[in-house]
């Protein structure tokens, strides 16, 4: 009698197996939707940092060149490369350009690509690689592929199109599949 009374007053309640399985199923569904978003945010943040670092390197190379030489109509990316810290010139890679539409080929004779220390590839055309004037509207155009890998045209692979003006200002835009340009999803830069 004493044990029965003690047991009724101090009963220990717990979860049933069914309740535990339902809880685990709910946690699994939440993880299924959350983990990919966390990974995507991490990759976007990394691409953002690499692109900003590359832009800063190009801006610094331009500042160094400008301090030592006058800017002319013939000043171009070839002049800036001497002041750019890169690993090697790349003549074999294919990198992102327009997702789902095209790629940028580093083996083409009219372009140059440079592999940077942060993993990005800097691409520019040698035929259009000069300021062609010294006015504030003249610019150099180049691409940065932050991961330096061609992603076979899928949405995760983009290049950022950058414009370096004679004033030293940098602007950017992403290149997207429908051939329009927009601010990159994973990159922003205040002018």
Secondary structure, DSSP 8 states (H G I E B T S, - for coil): -HHHHHHHHT------HHHHHHHHHHHHHHHHHHHHHHHHHHHHHHHHHHHHHHHHHHHHHHHHHHHHS---TT-BHHHHHTTS-EEEEESS-EEEEETTTEEEETTSTTEEEEEETTS-EEEEESTT-B-SS-STT-EEEEEEETT-S--TT-TT---EEEEEETTS-EEEEEE-TTS-EE--TT-----
